[in-house]
Amino acid sequence: MKIDRSVVRSLSLFDRMSDADLDRLLGHATSRRVAPGDAVFEQGQSATHFFLLLHGRLKVTQVTEDGQQIIVRVVHPGDLFGFAKALQRSDYPGTAMAVAESVALSWPTDLWPHFVEQNPLLAVGAMQTIGKRLEEAHTRIREMSTQEVERRVAHAVLRLSSQAGKKEEGGIRIDFPISRQDIAEMTGTTLHTVSRILSAWEAKGLVEGGRQKLIICDLAGLTQLAEAGRD
C-alpha cells in the first residue's frame, strides 16, 4: 500500500520533520491494513518490527500467569507501539489487536537505534509514549488498590472519553467499538460487575450503551461519581 506522506506529516510526531528526513524514514516503512479482530503481533512473539498507527484503534492485551486476560493499553492514531527494543525486550509483552479497521506502518526492529539517532523527534516521541504508558499504568494500579469498582470503571470510561471521545447529539461517543467485556478487562473486574454498573448508569442517564457502543450522556455526573470520596 502506497504511503501518503501528508497523512504521516499531519501527526504531531512528524510535523516538524523535513521532507527529506520524512521520506528517508518512510522509505523503510511498510503499510498494512488490519481488519477488526486481527492481531498486528501476539504476546511472546519475537519483536521483529515496531509500528505507528495511522488510522483506527487497537487494544493491547496481556494474559497473566493465572490465565486472566487484561487490556493494558488502547492504541490511538499517531501512537508508536511495539517498540520492544526501546524496552530492552526481544519479544512483544502483549497482543495488539484491531478493534476497528486500522492502518499501521511498520519498520524492522533492527532499524530502531539508527532511527532514534538520526531523528531526535522520534526518540522524544518514544520517550513521551513510554512516559504516558507508565503514568497511566501507575494510575490504574493506584485505582485498583484504593478504589471501589464503580469508581474504577468511571475513571476508565472518562479516560476513553478524553482519548477517543467524539461529540455528537446526546453526548460523547467513544469513537471505536467497545464492549462491556473490554471495560471489565481494563478495570480488573468481571463482565457481570461491569454490566450491573453500566445498567445502573443507564437508568440514571449517565451513559447510553448498546452492542459495542458507549455514549457518555452526562460527563459532569460521571466525573462527580469518579471523584466521590476523593480527599
Secondary structure as the mmCIF struct_conf table of DSSP 4:
data_model
#
loop_
_struct_conf.conf_type_id
_struct_conf.id
_struct_conf.beg_label_comp_id
_struct_conf.beg_label_asym_id
_struct_conf.beg_label_seq_id
_struct_conf.end_label_comp_id
_struct_conf.end_label_asym_id
_struct_conf.end_label_seq_id
HELX_RH_AL_P HELX_RH_AL_P1 ARG A 5 ARG A 9
TURN_TY1_P TURN_TY1_P1 SER A 10 SER A 10
BEND BEND1 LEU A 11 LEU A 11
TURN_TY1_P TURN_TY1_P2 SER A 12 ARG A 16
BEND BEND2 MET A 17 MET A 17
HELX_RH_AL_P HELX_RH_AL_P2 ASP A 19 GLY A 27
TURN_TY1_P TURN_TY1_P3 HIS A 28 HIS A 28
STRN STRN1 THR A 30 VAL A 34
TURN_TY1_P TURN_TY1_P4 PRO A 36 GLY A 37
STRN STRN2 ALA A 39 PHE A 41
TURN_TY1_P TURN_TY1_P5 GLN A 43 GLY A 44
BEND BEND3 GLN A 45 GLN A 45
STRN STRN3 SER A 46 SER A 46
STRN STRN4 HIS A 49 HIS A 55
BEND BEND4 GLY A 56 GLY A 56
STRN STRN5 LEU A 58 VAL A 63
TURN_TY1_P TURN_TY1_P6 GLU A 65 ASP A 66
BEND BEND5 GLY A 67 GLY A 67
STRN STRN6 GLN A 69 VAL A 75
TURN_TY1_P TURN_TY1_P7 PRO A 77 GLY A 78
STRN STRN7 LEU A 80 PHE A 81
HELX_RH_3T_P HELX_RH_3T_P1 ALA A 84 LEU A 87
TURN_TY1_P TURN_TY1_P8 GLN A 88 GLN A 88
BEND BEND6 SER A 90 SER A 90
STRN STRN8 ASP A 91 ASP A 91
BEND BEND7 PRO A 93 GLY A 94
STRN STRN9 THR A 95 ALA A 98
BEND BEND8 VAL A 99 ALA A 100
STRN STRN10 SER A 102 PRO A 108
HELX_RH_3T_P HELX_RH_3T_P2 THR A 109 LEU A 111
HELX_RH_AL_P HELX_RH_AL_P3 TRP A 112 GLN A 118
HELX_RH_AL_P HELX_RH_AL_P4 PRO A 120 THR A 146
BEND BEND9 GLN A 147 GLN A 147
HELX_RH_AL_P HELX_RH_AL_P5 VAL A 149 ALA A 164
STRN STRN11 GLY A 165 GLU A 168
TURN_TY1_P TURN_TY1_P9 GLU A 169 GLY A 170
STRN STRN12 GLY A 171 ILE A 174
BEND BEND10 ASP A 175 PHE A 176
HELX_RH_AL_P HELX_RH_AL_P6 ARG A 180 THR A 187
TURN_TY1_P TURN_TY1_P10 GLY A 188 GLY A 188
HELX_RH_AL_P HELX_RH_AL_P7 LEU A 191 LYS A 204
TURN_TY1_P TURN_TY1_P11 GLY A 205 GLY A 205
BEND BEND11 LEU A 206 LEU A 206
STRN STRN13 VAL A 207 GLY A 210
TURN_TY1_P TURN_TY1_P12 ARG A 211 GLN A 212
STRN STRN14 LYS A 213 ILE A 216
BEND BEND12 CYS A 217 CYS A 217
HELX_RH_AL_P HELX_RH_AL_P8 LEU A 219 GLU A 227
TURN_TY1_P TURN_TY1_P13 ALA A 228 GLY A 229
#
